């Protein structure tokens, strides 16, 4: 578990049409339609592909967060944050490590 430095992912400000897959096992995780610019420095999505992502309570570093992992292989993806006020249908921000993703164009 870890993360790359903010702003370093090629997918941070990348908005091509396609699907983001797990870099570890190839499972489809996010569709490009759900990606948005949150300004956080990592790829952000407001929803995942159904049944592709698992959520776990994460109390590391003195914070209460929700960790997300690939449901198929268990690879760490990042964290979900709720209620930040972004104009998205779910009111969620999936802050995803770019290194955990592999993009497949349409």
N, C-alpha and C positions, 0 to 999 in steps of 0.2 A: 504494500500500500504506500502510495506516495503521489506526488504531483510534479508536473514540470513547471518551470517559472511562468508566472502570468504573462500573457502576450506572446509566448514563444511558439504556440501551436500553429501549424499551417491552417488548421480548421477554425481558428478563432474568428477571423473576418472572412470566411469562405462561405459563399451562398449559392453554389451550383445545385441543380436539381439532381436528386438521387437518394441513396440510402446510406446511412452510417452503420457500419457493422462492427462487431467486436473484433479487435485486432488479434485476440487470442484464439477464437474459434470460428469466426465468420458469421455468427448469429446476427440477424438484422435487429438493431436496437432503436434507431431513430430515423424518421423520414425527414427530408430537407424542409418540408412544409412547416415543421414544428420548431425549426431553428430560428432564433432571434438574437438581436444584438443587445445584450444586457449590460455591456461595458465592464464586465467582471474580469476580463482577460483570458477566459477559457470559453470553449464552445458551450453555448447555452441552448437548451431545448425546453419547451413547455409541456411535452408529453412524450412518452416512449411507445414503441410498438407494443401492442397488447401481449402480456405474458412473457416479455423479453427481459425485464429488469426486476430484481428483488431489492427490497428495502430493509435496512437494519438500523436500529438505534446505535448511534455512535457518540459516546461521551468522552472521546479523547481530547487532549489539549484543553481541558476545562470547559468545553463547549458541548451543548446538546444539539446534535445534528442528525440527519438521516443519511446514512451511507447507501449508495446504490452499487449493485454488482450485476454482472451478466448472469442471468438465470441458468444458462446452459453450462458455463464453465466456472462461474464464481469469480471471474476477474473483476478487480476493483475498477469502477468507472468514475466515481466522484461522489457528489452529495446533492440532495434535493433541498431546496429552500422554499418555504411557503409564505404567502402573505406579504410579499415585498412591494406590491402595487404595480407590477408590470402589467400592461394591457394585453394579457393573454387569456385564453378561455379557461385555463386551469388554475390560474394564480400561483403557479409553481415555476421554479427555475431549476432545471437539472444542469448543474455546473459539472461538466464532464471533462476529464483529462483527455486532451487531444491524442496522447500516445496510446490510449485504450481504444481508439477508433480507427477504422479503415473505411474510406469513402468509396462508394461504387456509383458512378454516374448512371443516369437513366438511359 
